[in-house]
């Protein structure tokens, strides 16, 4: 039996599990049940809104999993995140492009400043 699942723990369900296959985050626990939010499917992050409750014994059918919001999983979300904020994303990309262009053609520090500014804008959008 899984020992003391805690909020923010992640579990993977396969076809044999009592829930739809995917990655689930623990969002609540009580004496006999665990509440899970489906956050991943087919190796990618999903915003399904699917919440399920399992008996703690049913959690044994799931395997511990990594948080899909970290590492490359976070990087895969970048296009969607940038599309949600098109103006700021465009400014960041424009600054990066201008910076790279100036560095390539002139080799001056002004290009580095644009490049860094664009990278900071994009980083702030993606963190």
Residue pairs with C-beta under 8 A, 6 or more apart in sequence:
1 56
1 57
1 59
1 60
2 56
2 59
2 60
2 62
5 11
5 26
5 29
5 34
5 56
5 59
6 26
6 29
7 26
7 27
7 28
7 29
8 25
8 26
8 67
9 25
9 26
9 64
10 23
10 24
10 25
10 26
10 39
10 64
10 65
10 66
10 67
10 68
11 23
11 24
11 26
11 36
11 59
11 62
11 63
11 64
11 65
12 22
12 23
12 24
12 62
12 63
12 64
12 65
13 19
13 20
13 21
13 22
13 23
13 24
13 61
13 62
14 21
14 63
15 21
16 61
17 61
17 62
18 54
18 58
18 61
19 36
19 38
19 52
19 54
19 62
20 38
20 50
21 41
22 38
22 39
22 40
22 41
22 42
22 46
22 48
23 38
23 39
23 40
23 41
23 65
23 68
24 36
24 37
24 38
24 39
24 40
24 52
24 62
24 65
25 36
25 37
25 39
25 67
26 34
26 35
26 36
27 35
27 36
27 37
27 51
28 34
28 35
29 35
32 55
32 56
33 53
33 54
33 55
33 56
34 53
34 54
34 55
34 56
34 59
35 51
35 52
35 53
36 51
36 52
36 53
36 54
37 49
37 50
37 51
38 46
38 48
38 50
38 51
38 52
39 45
39 46
39 47
39 48
39 68
39 69
40 46
40 65
40 68
40 73
41 48
44 68
44 73
44 76
45 68
45 69
45 73
45 76
45 77
66 73
67 73
69 77
74 126
78 126
81 125
81 126
82 89
82 122
82 125
82 126
83 89
85 125
88 121
88 125
89 122
89 125
91 118
91 121
92 118
92 119
92 121
92 122
92 125
93 118
93 122
94 118
95 114
95 115
95 117
95 118
95 121
96 114
96 115
96 118
96 119
96 122
97 118
98 111
98 114
98 118
99 111
99 112
99 113
99 114
99 115
99 116
99 117
99 118
100 111
100 115
101 111
102 108
102 110
102 111
102 114
103 111
103 112
103 115
104 111
